[in-house]
Amino acid sequence: QVQLVESGGGLVQPGGSLRLSCAASGRFFSIWATGWYRQAPGKQRELVALITSGGNTNYADSVKGRFTISRDNARNTVYLQMNSLKPEDTAVYYCNTGSISGLGGYWGQGTQVTVSS
């Protein structure tokens, strides 16, 4: 069984930064891809960024150049550094894993990110 715990969300002004963390339990975390997804009110959940076990990354066009995903396999943790935040980044952010290359079967509980002045 895999458990994912997200942290680091909060309220930030436009232009500010936050770093989200996704801490995982489970022995296979290091071989799976892990992604950050977000869901805003009234919208579908969407992929924000994904990182494979080998460190390859993929980003949504809307966050390229502003967000950076990284992983520390020794700590079983994946991070999402979010800079130059915009109001449209406001959403609940979820961590996902469980697949070698894409969407997996494990989700965290989510962490709220609110960008507002």
N, CA and C atoms as an extended XYZ file, in Angstrom:
351
Properties=species:S:1:pos:R:3:atomname:S:1:resname:S:1:resid:I:1 pbc="F F F"
N         0.842       -1.179        0.000 N   GLN     1
C         0.000        0.000        0.000 CA  GLN     1
C         0.881        1.234        0.000 C   GLN     1
N         0.489        2.229       -0.769 N   VAL     2
C         1.233        3.474       -0.889 CA  VAL     2
C         0.395        4.612       -0.324 C   VAL     2
N         1.011        5.423        0.473 N   GLN     3
C         0.362        6.641        0.965 CA  GLN     3
C         1.154        7.848        0.527 C   GLN     3
N         0.448        8.859        0.078 N   LEU     4
C         1.057       10.109       -0.359 CA  LEU     4
C         0.533       11.245        0.516 C   LEU     4
N         1.438       12.058        1.007 N   VAL     5
C         1.048       13.190        1.848 CA  VAL     5
C         1.631       14.460        1.256 C   VAL     5
N         0.736       15.356        0.821 N   GLU     6
C         1.170       16.637        0.265 CA  GLU     6
C         1.240       17.692        1.370 C   GLU     6
N         2.126       18.646        1.187 N   SER     7
C         2.220       19.780        2.101 CA  SER     7
C         2.799       20.966        1.350 C   SER     7
N         2.698       22.145        1.970 N   GLY     8
C         3.314       23.333        1.408 CA  GLY     8
C         2.361       24.317        0.762 C   GLY     8
N         1.088       23.970        0.680 N   GLY     9
C         0.135       24.899        0.101 CA  GLY     9
C        -0.139       26.067        1.023 C   GLY     9
N        -0.884       27.041        0.496 N   GLY    10
C        -1.222       28.201        1.308 CA  GLY    10
C        -1.694       29.347        0.451 C   GLY    10
N        -1.758       30.513        1.087 N   LEU    11
C        -2.175       31.742        0.424 CA  LEU    11
C        -0.933       32.557        0.085 C   LEU    11
N        -0.840       32.999       -1.158 N   VAL    12
C         0.306       33.781       -1.598 CA  VAL    12
C        -0.167       34.861       -2.552 C   VAL    12
N         0.532       35.980       -2.571 N   GLN    13
C         0.188       37.063       -3.477 CA  GLN    13
C         0.671       36.766       -4.890 C   GLN    13
N         0.031       37.342       -5.885 N   PRO    14
C         0.520       37.173       -7.259 CA  PRO    14
C         1.987       37.557       -7.365 C   PRO    14
N         2.728       36.739       -8.096 N   GLY    15
C         4.158       36.945       -8.223 CA  GLY    15
C         4.976       36.218       -7.179 C   GLY    15
N         4.317       35.664       -6.191 N   GLY    16
C         5.013       34.976       -5.117 CA  GLY    16
C         5.369       33.548       -5.465 C   GLY    16
N         5.938       32.849       -4.468 N   SER    17
C         6.413       31.483       -4.656 CA  SER    17
C         5.925       30.571       -3.543 C   SER    17
N         5.790       29.308       -3.891 N   LEU    18
C         5.505       28.255       -2.925 CA  LEU    18
C         6.247       26.999       -3.365 C   LEU    18
N         6.567       26.150       -2.403 N   ARG    19
C         7.127       24.839       -2.731 CA  ARG    19
C         6.248       23.764       -2.109 C   ARG    19
N         5.713       22.929       -2.963 N   LEU    20
C         4.908       21.807       -2.508 CA  LEU    20
C         5.783       20.574       -2.350 C   LEU    20
N         5.439       19.752       -1.364 N   SER    21
C         6.138       18.489       -1.150 CA  SER    21
C         5.139       17.345       -1.175 C   SER    21
N         5.584       16.211       -1.706 N   CYS    22
C         4.780       14.994       -1.721 CA  CYS    22
C         5.646       13.890       -1.135 C   CYS    22
N         5.320       13.493        0.083 N   ALA    23
C         6.086       12.452        0.765 CA  ALA    23
C         5.355       11.127        0.629 C   ALA    23
N         6.091       10.090        0.210 N   ALA    24
C         5.465        8.805       -0.071 CA  ALA    24
C         5.982        7.703        0.825 C   ALA    24
N         5.094        6.794        1.156 N   SER    25
C         5.500        5.547        1.786 CA  SER    25
C         5.451        4.466        0.718 C   SER    25
N         6.117        3.362        0.924 N   GLY    26
C         6.069        2.302       -0.069 CA  GLY    26
C         7.404        2.090       -0.740 C   GLY    26
N         7.723        0.847       -1.007 N   ARG    27
C         9.057        0.484       -1.486 CA  ARG    27
C         9.275        0.743       -2.963 C   ARG    27
N         8.239        0.944       -3.765 N   PHE    28
C         8.404        1.078       -5.202 CA  PHE    28
C         8.344        2.524       -5.692 C   PHE    28
N         8.252        3.469       -4.772 N   PHE    29
C         8.071        4.861       -5.162 CA  PHE    29
C         9.172        5.324       -6.093 C   PHE    29
N        10.398        4.895       -5.844 N   SER    30
C        11.530        5.414       -6.609 CA  SER    30
C        11.529        4.962       -8.063 C   SER    30
N        10.788        3.909       -8.405 N   ILE    31
C        10.784        3.441       -9.786 CA  ILE    31
C         9.575        3.944      -10.570 C   ILE    31
N         8.680        4.644       -9.892 N   TRP    32
C         7.493        5.152      -10.557 CA  TRP    32
C         7.644        6.614      -10.952 C   TRP    32
N         6.942        6.996      -11.996 N   ALA    33
C         6.787        8.416      -12.288 CA  ALA    33
C         5.845        9.023      -11.252 C   ALA    33
N         6.061       10.287      -10.962 N   THR    34
C         5.183       10.997      -10.029 CA  THR    34
C         4.780       12.319      -10.647 C   THR    34
N         3.512       12.620      -10.522 N   GLY    35
C         3.017       13.848      -11.121 CA  GLY    35
C         2.275       14.713      -10.131 C   GLY    35
N         2.259       15.984      -10.428 N   TRP    36
C         1.419       16.949       -9.709 CA  TRP    36
C         0.260       17.323      -10.630 C   TRP    36
N        -0.946       17.226      -10.103 N   TYR    37
C        -2.153       17.600      -10.808 CA  TYR    37
C        -2.844       18.692      -10.001 C   TYR    37
N        -3.716       19.433      -10.663 N   ARG    38
C        -4.485       20.434       -9.933 CA  ARG    38
C        -5.914       20.465      -10.431 C   ARG    38
N        -6.784       20.894       -9.541 N   GLN    39
C        -8.192       21.019       -9.889 CA  GLN    39
C        -8.748       22.296       -9.289 C   GLN    39
N        -9.174       23.182      -10.166 N   ALA    40
C        -9.803       24.426       -9.746 CA  ALA    40
C       -11.315       24.214       -9.680 C   ALA    40
N       -12.020       25.041       -8.921 N   PRO    41
C       -13.479       24.889       -8.809 CA  PRO    41
C       -14.153       24.920      -10.177 C   PRO    41
N       -14.996       23.941      -10.439 N   GLY    42
C       -15.731       23.893      -11.692 CA  GLY    42
C       -14.931       23.426      -12.887 C   GLY    42
N       -13.693       23.004      -12.666 N   LYS    43
C       -12.849       22.567      -13.772 CA  LYS    43
C       -12.385       21.137      -13.564 C   LYS    43
N       -11.940       20.518      -14.650 N   GLN    44
C       -11.408       19.165      -14.566 CA  GLN    44
C       -10.003       19.178      -13.983 C   GLN    44
N        -9.650       18.056      -13.377 N   ARG    45
C        -8.296       17.916      -12.888 CA  ARG    45
C        -7.343       17.849      -14.072 C   ARG    45
N        -6.208       18.553      -13.962 N   GLU    46
C        -5.259       18.603      -15.066 CA  GLU    46
C        -3.841       18.336      -14.573 C   GLU    46
N        -3.036       17.796      -15.479 N   LEU    47
C        -1.634       17.559      -15.173 CA  LEU    47
C        -0.878       18.878      -15.154 C   LEU    47
N        -0.081       19.080      -14.127 N   VAL    48
C         0.762       20.271      -14.024 CA  VAL    48
C         2.191       19.924      -14.412 C   VAL    48
N         2.730       18.868      -13.805 N   ALA    49
C         4.107       18.464      -14.069 CA  ALA    49
C         4.277       17.004      -13.699 C   ALA    49
N         5.208       16.342      -14.383 N   LEU    50
C         5.463       14.927      -14.165 CA  LEU    50
C         6.962       14.693      -14.189 C   LEU    50
N         7.434       13.790      -13.329 N   ILE    51
C         8.845       13.422      -13.337 CA  ILE    51
C         8.953       11.903      -13.281 C   ILE    51
N         9.808       11.341      -14.155 N   THR    52
C        10.000        9.896      -14.167 CA  THR    52
C        11.070        9.507      -13.147 C   THR    52
N        11.249        8.204      -12.993 N   SER    53
C        12.271        7.737      -12.059 CA  SER    53
C        13.656        8.184      -12.486 C   SER    53
N        13.847        8.350      -13.786 N   GLY    54
C        15.142        8.773      -14.295 CA  GLY    54
C        15.334       10.274      -14.314 C   GLY    54
N        14.313       11.021      -13.914 N   GLY    55
C        14.450       12.467      -13.847 CA  GLY    55
C        13.937       13.216      -15.060 C   GLY    55
N        13.375       12.511      -16.038 N   ASN    56
C        12.770       13.228      -17.164 CA  ASN    56
C        11.511       13.935      -16.704 C   ASN    56
N        11.300       15.142      -17.228 N   THR    57
C        10.186       15.958      -16.771 CA  THR    57
C         9.284       16.381      -17.921 C   THR    57
N         8.044       16.688      -17.562 N   ASN    58
C         7.058       17.151      -18.530 CA  ASN    58
C         6.185       18.179      -17.818 C   ASN    58
N         5.896       19.293      -18.490 N   TYR    59
C         5.130       20.368      -17.874 CA  TYR    59
C         3.955       20.787      -18.743 C   TYR    59
N         2.897       21.214      -18.101 N   ALA    60
C         1.812       21.854      -18.823 CA  ALA    60
C         2.328       23.175      -19.391 C   ALA    60
N         1.828       23.551      -20.554 N   ASP    61
C         2.288       24.782      -21.188 CA  ASP    61
C         2.076       25.991      -20.274 C   ASP    61
N         1.025       25.968      -19.501 N   SER    62
C         0.673       27.117      -18.667 CA  SER    62
C         1.659       27.367      -17.529 C   SER    62
N         2.502       26.381      -17.211 N   VAL    63
C         3.424       26.543      -16.084 CA  VAL    63
C         4.888       26.471      -16.501 C   VAL    63
N         5.149       26.221      -17.763 N   LYS    64
C         6.534       26.122      -18.230 CA  LYS    64
C         7.277       27.415      -17.946 C   LYS    64
N         8.487       27.266      -17.422 N   GLY    65
C         9.299       28.424      -17.096 CA  GLY    65
C         9.012       29.012      -15.726 C   GLY    65
N         7.936       28.573      -15.087 N   ARG    66
C         7.599       29.090      -13.749 CA  ARG    66
C         7.670       27.998      -12.679 C   ARG    66
N         7.308       26.780      -13.037 N   PHE    67
C         7.280       25.670      -12.081 CA  PHE    67
C         8.421       24.707      -12.381 C   PHE    67
N         8.941       24.083      -11.334 N   THR    68
C         9.977       23.071      -11.472 CA  THR    68
C         9.646       21.876      -10.586 C   THR    68
N         9.616       20.705      -11.194 N   ILE    69
C         9.392       19.483      -10.436 CA  ILE    69
C        10.723       18.780      -10.221 C   ILE    69
N        10.900       18.205       -9.045 N   SER    70
C        12.139       17.485       -8.738 CA  SER    70
C        11.811       16.356       -7.767 C   SER    70
N        12.768       15.442       -7.616 N   ARG    71
C        12.515       14.326       -6.700 CA  ARG    71
C        13.776       13.984       -5.933 C   ARG    71
N        13.587       13.495       -4.719 N   ASP    72
C        14.663       13.008       -3.872 CA  ASP    72
C        14.285       11.580       -3.496 C   ASP    72
N        14.830       10.615       -4.222 N   ASN    73
C        14.435        9.222       -3.990 CA  ASN    73
C        14.885        8.721       -2.616 C   ASN    73
N        15.953        9.263       -2.104 N   ALA    74
C        16.410        8.848       -0.778 CA  ALA    74
C        15.396        9.222        0.303 C   ALA    74
N        14.662       10.290        0.048 N   ARG    75
C        13.643       10.751        1.001 CA  ARG    75
C        12.239       10.364        0.564 C   ARG    75
N        12.123        9.648       -0.561 N   ASN    76
C        10.795        9.292       -1.095 CA  ASN    76
C         9.902       10.521       -1.211 C   ASN    76
N        10.456       11.599       -1.762 N   THR    77
C         9.716       12.863       -1.820 CA  THR    77
C         9.871       13.500       -3.194 C   THR    77
N         8.776       14.063       -3.673 N   VAL    78
C         8.773       14.836       -4.904 CA  VAL    78
C         8.334       16.253       -4.562 C   VAL    78
N         8.967       17.217       -5.191 N   TYR    79
C         8.709       18.627       -4.918 CA  TYR    79
C         8.168       19.324       -6.156 C   TYR    79
N         7.431       20.387       -5.910 N   LEU    80
C         7.004       21.275       -6.987 CA  LEU    80
C         7.305       22.704       -6.541 C   LEU    80
N         8.332       23.283       -7.140 N   GLN    81
C         8.665       24.677       -6.873 CA  GLN    81
C         7.847       25.547       -7.809 C   GLN    81
N         7.064       26.438       -7.250 N   MET    82
C         6.171       27.286       -8.045 CA  MET    82
C         6.568       28.743       -7.852 C   MET    82
N         7.008       29.361       -8.923 N   ASN    83
C         7.409       30.766       -8.901 CA  ASN    83
C         6.487       31.590       -9.791 C   ASN    83
N         6.536       32.895       -9.603 N   SER    84
C         5.728       33.820      -10.417 CA  SER    84
C         4.267       33.369      -10.465 C   SER    84
N         3.729       33.081       -9.321 N   LEU    85
C         2.372       32.550       -9.254 CA  LEU    85
C         1.347       33.563       -9.719 C   LEU    85
N         0.300       33.049      -10.364 N   LYS    86
C        -0.774       33.864      -10.903 CA  LYS    86
C        -2.096       33.448      -10.257 C   LYS    86
N        -3.077       34.318      -10.261 N   PRO    87
C        -4.381       33.935       -9.702 CA  PRO    87
C        -4.956       32.678      -10.338 C   PRO    87
N        -4.682       32.471      -11.619 N   GLU    88
C        -5.202       31.279      -12.306 CA  GLU    88
C        -4.511       29.988      -11.876 C   GLU    88
N        -3.475       30.083      -11.064 N   ASP    89
C        -2.850       28.891      -10.487 CA  ASP    89
C        -3.611       28.399       -9.249 C   ASP    89
N        -4.583       29.170       -8.805 N   THR    90
C        -5.359       28.780       -7.641 CA  THR    90
C        -6.088       27.469       -7.900 C   THR    90
N        -5.875       26.492       -7.021 N   ALA    91
C        -6.474       25.162       -7.187 CA  ALA    91
C        -6.072       24.299       -5.999 C   ALA    91
N        -6.671       23.134       -5.936 N   VAL    92
C        -6.168       22.092       -5.051 CA  VAL    92
C        -5.160       21.276       -5.851 C   VAL    92
N        -3.984       21.116       -5.293 N   TYR    93
C        -2.903       20.396       -5.965 CA  TYR    93
C        -2.779       19.000       -5.362 C   TYR    93
N        -2.730       18.009       -6.263 N   TYR    94
C        -2.670       16.604       -5.855 CA  TYR    94
C        -1.400       15.957       -6.392 C   TYR    94
N        -0.865       15.066       -5.606 N   CYS    95
C         0.267       14.237       -6.003 CA  CYS    95
C        -0.271       12.879       -6.463 C   CYS    95
N         0.353       12.334       -7.502 N   ASN    96
C        -0.093       11.047       -8.050 CA  ASN    96
C         1.106       10.186       -8.400 C   ASN    96
N         1.016        8.890       -8.123 N   THR    97
C         2.070        7.973       -8.515 CA  THR    97
C         1.504        6.573       -8.697 C   THR    97
N         2.368        5.644       -9.128 N   GLY    98
C         1.937        4.255       -9.270 CA  GLY    98
C         2.106        3.687      -10.656 C   GLY    98
N         2.676        4.478      -11.575 N   SER    99
C         2.902        4.021      -12.941 CA  SER    99
C         4.323        4.367      -13.366 C   SER    99
N         4.851        3.595      -14.308 N   ILE   100
C         6.211        3.867      -14.770 CA  ILE   100
C         6.300        5.193      -15.519 C   ILE   100
N         5.246        5.534      -16.255 N   SER   101
C         5.396        6.673      -17.156 CA  SER   101
C         4.254        7.672      -17.151 C   SER   101
N         3.168        7.391      -16.480 N   GLY   102
C         2.043        8.313      -16.556 CA  GLY   102
C         1.177        8.269      -15.326 C   GLY   102
N        -0.113        8.387      -15.532 N   LEU   103
C        -1.055        8.429      -14.416 CA  LEU   103
C        -1.069        7.105      -13.664 C   LEU   103
N        -0.880        7.189      -12.358 N   GLY   104
C        -0.881        5.999      -11.524 CA  GLY   104
C        -2.147        5.889      -10.700 C   GLY   104
N        -2.180        4.881       -9.856 N   GLY   105
C        -3.402        4.603       -9.107 CA  GLY   105
C        -3.451        5.164       -7.712 C   GLY   105
N        -2.426        5.914       -7.335 N   TYR   106
C        -2.360        6.437       -5.978 CA  TYR   106
C        -2.413        7.962       -5.995 C   TYR   106
N        -3.282        8.491       -5.131 N   TRP   107
C        -3.454        9.936       -4.997 CA  TRP   107
C        -3.246       10.364       -3.548 C   TRP   107
N        -2.727       11.559       -3.388 N   GLY   108
C        -2.694       12.170       -2.078 CA  GLY   108
C        -4.019       12.866       -1.797 C   GLY   108
N        -4.096       13.487       -0.622 N   GLN   109
C        -5.341       14.126       -0.198 CA  GLN   109
C        -5.500       15.524       -0.776 C   GLN   109
N        -4.435       16.093       -1.304 N   GLY   110
C        -4.483       17.419       -1.904 CA  GLY   110
C        -4.079       18.511       -0.940 C   GLY   110
N        -3.558       19.591       -1.498 N   THR   111
C        -3.196       20.769       -0.715 CA  THR   111
C        -3.668       22.003       -1.484 C   THR   111
N        -4.299       22.929       -0.767 N   GLN   112
C        -4.886       24.107       -1.397 CA  GLN   112
C        -3.817       25.160       -1.648 C   GLN   112
N        -3.809       25.680       -2.868 N   VAL   113
C        -2.971       26.822       -3.230 CA  VAL   113
C        -3.902       27.944       -3.675 C   VAL   113
N        -3.785       29.086       -3.018 N   THR   114
C        -4.607       30.240       -3.356 CA  THR   114
C        -3.692       31.421       -3.653 C   THR   114
N        -3.840       31.974       -4.850 N   VAL   115
C        -3.034       33.119       -5.272 CA  VAL   115
C        -3.961       34.321       -5.374 C   VAL   115
N        -3.789       35.242       -4.464 N   SER   116
C        -4.702       36.378       -4.393 CA  SER   116
C        -4.042       37.533       -3.666 C   SER   116
N        -4.406       38.732       -4.075 N   SER   117
C        -3.910       39.919       -3.379 CA  SER   117
C        -4.892       40.370       -2.306 C   SER   117
